[in-house]
């Protein structure tokens, strides 16, 4: 169960990783494999942060960072923070009681669809609720060098439809070359 105050008046509950309002216009999905664990509230327990993707019937996807605290073995909603729309999540980690999120974001000359700058944002609990706690790092233009040594698997198409799983569509960047299959 999550609180997305920007969109919904009441908390929403995801079932099998998804939520849709009664009209099917607003959907919220858990971003697969986004859960990261660590101590956010200083009690020594393992809390969690996850990425949620919200869509409202158009091509825009809003990304939220959500925190769940471990309270005696039960998950307790610690709120969500809107990160931005039409970004790409690069990495998420819990370090020293804070969630550190690396994303691509829009910068000078970027169209709304095509973020090409990398930045990091830091989130932490404030009065028990997740909050953005600092200025993002200075955006740096992403280059082909940043892709070196990475492998990607297509998960979804631009319209939010899942990609076919068999065979998986992949691409690998290595030393100025790329290879892939599908």
MARDODREN-397324 format. One record per atom (N, C-alpha, C): x, y, z. Coordinates in steps of 0.02 Angstrom, whole numbers, plus 32768, in hexadecimal, padded with zeros to 4 digits. Atoms other than C-alpha are relative to their C-alpha. Layout:
MARDODREN-397324
XYZ;...
end
This chain:
MARDODREN-397324
802B7FC58000;800080008000;802D803E8000;7FD77FC48009;804780A97FCB;7FD5803E7FFF;80217FC08002;8018815F7FDC;801F80297FC8;7FEA7FD58037;802781C27F38;7FD4803E8002;802B7FC77FF3;7FDE82667F76;7FF6802D7FC3;80067FD5803A;7FFF82BF7ED1;7FC77FEA7FD2;8031801C802E;7F82824D7E77;7FC17FE68023;803780227FE0;7F1581EF7EF2;7FF4801D8046;80117FE57FBE;7EB982327F8C;800C7FCC8037;7FF980367FCF;7EC281897FE4;803C7FD47FEC;7FCB80308012;7F5181097FEE;7FE57FCC7FD0;801280348030;7F5080877F64;80257FC08011;7FE180417FF4;7F767FCE7F70;800D7FDE7FBD;7FEF8025803D;7FD27F747EE5;7FF17FB6800B;800B80487FFF;7F9C7EC27EBF;80277FE37FC6;7FD3801D8032;801A7E587E63;802980367FDE;7FD57FCB8019;80817EF77E4E;7FDE80377FDA;80237FCE8028;7FF77F607DFD;7FC2801B8024;803E7FE17FE9;7F687FD67E23;7FE280257FC4;80247FD88032;7EE480227DB0;7FC3801C8022;803B7FE37FE3;7E5C809C7DE2;7FC27FE17FDF;803E801E8017;7DA5806F7DC4;7FF480097FB5;80097FF28048;7DA880BF7D16;80397FE37FD6;7FC7801A8024;7E4E806F7CE8;802B80367FE0;7FD97FC8801D;7E96811B7CBF;804380068023;7FC27FFA7FDA;7F1781287D4A;80187FBA8012;7FE380407FEC;7F8B80937D5F;8042800E8024;7FC17FFD7FDC;801B80797DD6;801D7FBA8000;7FDF80418002;80997FEC7DC2;804180048026;7FBF80097FE0;81297FB07E2C;80337FF47FC9;7FCB800A8032;81C87FBE7DC4;80267FC18015;7FE280417FF2;82087F0D7DBC;804A80078014;7FBB80037FE7;82AB7EEC7E1B;80198042801C;7FE97FBF7FE7;82AE7F9D7E63;80098001804C;7FFC7FFF7FB6;82A37F6E7F1C;80497FFF8017;7FBF7FFE7FE0;833C7F9C7F82;7FF48001804B;800A80097FB8;83517F72803A;8039801D8028;7FCF7FE47FD2;83AB7FC780C9;7FDA80258037;801F7FDF7FC7;838B80268169;7FF5804A7FF1;80117FBA800D;833180CA8146;7FF08027803F;80177FDC7FC5;82F180F381F4;802D7FF8803D;7FCF80057FCB;838A80C6825E;7FEF7FCF8037;801380307FCC;8336803782BD;80237FBD7FF8;7FDB803E800C;83AA7FB08277;7FDA7FCE7FD6;8029802D802A;831B7F5F8215;800B800F7FB6;7FF87FF88047;831B7F46815A;7FC1801D7FE1;80377FDE8021;82A77FC48106;80097FF97FB5;7FFC80078049;82857FD2804C;7FEC80417FDD;80177FCC802E;827880517FC0;7FF37FDD7FBD;8011801B8041;8228802B7F18;7FEF80397FD1;80147FD08033;820480867E76;7FBA7FEC7FE8;8043800A801A;814E809A7E41;7FF980297FC0;800C7FDE8040;811880C97D90;7FB5800F7FFB;80457FEC8006;8077812C7D7C;7FF180197FBA;80167FEA8042;801B81437CD7;7FB880188005;80447FE57FFF;7F7F81A87CB4;7FE17FFF7FBA;802080088041;7F4B816A7C08;8026801D7FC6;7FD97FE38037;7FC981CE7BA2;80447FDE7FFB;7FBE801D800A;807E81B17B73;802F8010803A;7FD47FED7FC9;80C582017C11;7FFE7FCC8038;7FFA802C7FC6;810381937C9F;802180298037;7FE27FE07FC6;812281E07D4A;801F7FCB802D;7FDD802F7FD5;819F818B7DBC;8001801A8047;80017FF17FB9;818F81887E79;80327FD38024;7FD880297FD2;8207814C7EFF;7FD57FF7803E;802B800F7FC7;81A780F67F8A;80277FDA8035;7FDE80217FC8;81E280BF8036;7FCF7FD78028;8025802C7FD3;81A2803080A0;802E7FF0803B;7FD8800D7FC4;81E080228153;7FEE7FBC801D;8009803F7FDF;81F67F7E81AE;7FED800E8049;80177FF57FBC;818D7F8E824B;7FE87FBD801C;800D80427FE2;81967EEA82AB;7FEC7FCC7FCB;800B80318035;819A7E868209;7FC880117FD1;80367FEB802C;810A7EE481B8;8015803E7FD9;7FF07FC58028;811B7F62812A;7FD380398013;80267FC37FF0;80E680138156;801280367FCD;7FF67FCC8032;80D0809880D0;8021803E801F;7FDE7FC37FE9;814A812880E9;7FFD80367FCA;800B7FCC8032;810C818C8054;80277FF67FC0;7FE080018041;814181AA7FA2;801480477FED;7FEA7FBF801B;819B82367F48;7FFF7FFA7FB4;7FFE7FFD8048;817C82637E93;804680127FEA;7FBC7FF28018;822582587E3D;7FFC802C7FC3;80097FD9803D;81F482957D8F;7FDC7FD47FCE;802080258036;81A182607CED;80317FF57FC7;7FD88010803B;81F2820E7C56;804B8002800C;7FB980087FF0;829881E87CA8;80137FB77FF9;7FEA80457FFE;8300814B7CAD;80247FF58042;7FE080127FC2;833380F97D4F;80417FDC7FEF;7FBF8020800C;83EC80CE7D4D;80127FD2803A;7FEC80277FC5;840B80937DFF;7FDB801A803D;801F7FEF7FC0;83BE80937EAC;80237FD98036;7FDF80217FC8;8414806C7F50;7FED80238041;80077FE27FBE;83FE8087800A;80468003801E;7FBD7FF57FE5;849E80D28052;7FFB802F803C;7FFE7FD67FC4;84B581178103;7FBB801C8011;80437FEB7FED;83F9811E8124;7FDC802B7FCD;801E7FD88034;83D481788081;7FF87FD77FC0;8008801F8042;8390813F7FD9;8020802E7FCD;7FDD7FD98034;840081787F4A;7FE87FE47FBD;801E80138040;83AD81767E9F;802580237FC8;7FDF7FE4803B;840F818E7DFD;7FCF7FF97FC6;80307FFF8038;83A481BF7D67;801D80287FC6;7FF57FD18036;83AE820B7CBC;7FC880338005;80307FCA7FFC;835682B27CB7;8008802E7FC4;7FFB7FD18038;833283377C37;802F80398011;7FD27FC87FF9;83B483BC7C1D;7FF9802E7FC4;80047FD08038;83D884487BA1;7FFC7FDB7FBD;8008801B8042;839B841B7AF4;7FDA7FBE7FFD;8024803F8000;833F837C7B2A;7FB5800B7FF5;804980018007;828D835C7AEF;7FE37FDD803D;8020801E7FC6;821083237B72;80087FB48001;7FFC80498005;822082707B34;80457FE4800E;7FBD801C8009;82DB82627B33;8033801D8030;7FD07FE87FCF;833D82817BD2;80457FE67FF0;7FBC80158012;83F8827E7BB3;803580178032;7FD17FEB7FCC;844682BD7C56;7FF87FD3803D;8001802A7FC5;847582577CEF;8006802C803E;7FFC7FDE7FC0;845882947DA0;7FEE7FCF8037;801380287FC6;8445824C7E4F;7FD8802A802F;802A7FDE7FCE;83C182787ECF;80017FD6803F;7FFD80217FC0;83C0824F7F87;7FBE800A8026;803F80007FDB;832782237FF0;800C7FE28044;7FFA801B7FBC;8315820380AA;7FBF800D8025;803B7FF57FD8;829281FB8130;800580428025;80067FC37FD8;825B82A0817C;7FBD7FFB8024;803C800A7FD7;81DF828F820B;7FDA7FC17FEA;801D80418011;81C281DB81D4;7FE67FF97FB9;801A80018045;81988207811F;803A800B7FD0;7FCC7FF98033;820681F58085;7FFE80467FE2;7FFB7FBC801C;8244829D8044;803F80067FD6;7FC67FED8028;82BB82E27FC1;802A802E802C;7FDA7FDC7FCD;83498320802F;803C80287FE7;7FC77FD98016;83C2837C7FC2;7FFA80127FB7;7FFC7FED8046;83ED83CB7F1F;801B7FC57FD8;7FE48034802A;8408834F7E92;804880117FEE;7FBC7FF38017;84BB833A7E5A;7FFB80257FBD;80007FDB8040;84EA83A77DC6;7FF67FCF7FC7;800C802E8038;84A583567D28;803C7FFD7FD2;7FC9800C802E;8529830A7CB7;7FE47FDC7FC3;8019801E803F;850782DF7C01;80167FB87FFC;7FF280478008;84FC82237BE7;80217FF77FBC;7FDE800E803F;857381E37B62;80037FB57FF5;7FF980468010;8593813E7B0C;80307FDE8031;7FD1801C7FD0;862381257B86;7FDC7FE7803F;802680157FC5;85A381197C14;7FDF7FBC7FF6;8020803F800E;855780827BBF;80307FC57FFE;7FCF80358006;85FA801F7BB3;7FF97FCE8039;800580357FCF;85EB7F787C0A;7FBA7FF28019;8045800C7FEA;852E7F7E7C1B;7FDB7FD37FCE;802D80298029;84AB7F057BDB;7FB980148011;80457FEB7FF7;83F57F2F7BC2;7FD17FCC7FE3;8035802B801A;83577EC97BAA;7FC2802B7FFA;803D7FD9800A;82BD7F1B7B5F;7FC97FE5802C;803580157FD2;82347F177BE4;7FBC80177FEA;80407FE58014;81AC7F857B9C;8009802C7FC2;80007FD4803A;817F7FE37AFF;7FEC80468016;800D7FBA7FEF;816380A07AFB;7FB9800A8019;80467FF77FEB;80A7808B7B14;7FF17FDB8041;800980227FC0;80C380297BB6;7FF07FB67FF9;800D8047800A;809E7F807B68;80407FD9800D;7FC480277FF3;81157EF87BA4;801D7FE47FBF;7FDE801E803A;81967EB97B28;7FF67FB48003;800480498001;818D7E047AF2;803B7FE48026;7FCB801C7FD5;81F07D997B6C;80297FCA7FDD;7FDC8037801F;82217D0E7AF5;800180097FB5;7FC07FF87FE0;829A7D297AAB;80088047801C;7FF57FBD7FE6;82D57DBC7B15;8026802B7FCD;7FDE7FD1802D;830D7E567AB4;803680228029;7FC87FE87FD8;83BA7E877AF1;8030802A7FD7;7FC97FDC801F;84497EFD7ACD;803780078033;7FC57FFC7FD4;84F97F007B16;803180317FE1;7FCF7FD08015;85787F8E7B0B;80437FED801D;7FBE80147FE8;862F7F607B15;8037801D7FD3;7FC67FE58022;86CA7FC37AE4;7FF2801D7FBC;80107FDE803E;8678802C7A5C;7FD87FD67FCF;8028802C802B;86167F9A7A13;7FBE7FF08024;803D80177FE2;85667F5F7A2D;7FE97FC17FDE;801B803F8019;85127EB87A1A;7FBD7FF58021;8041800D7FE3;84637E7A7A37;7FDE7FC77FDD;80288035801F;83DF7DFA7A10;7FB7800C8010;80477FF97FF2;83247DEB7A09;7FD97FD17FD3;
end
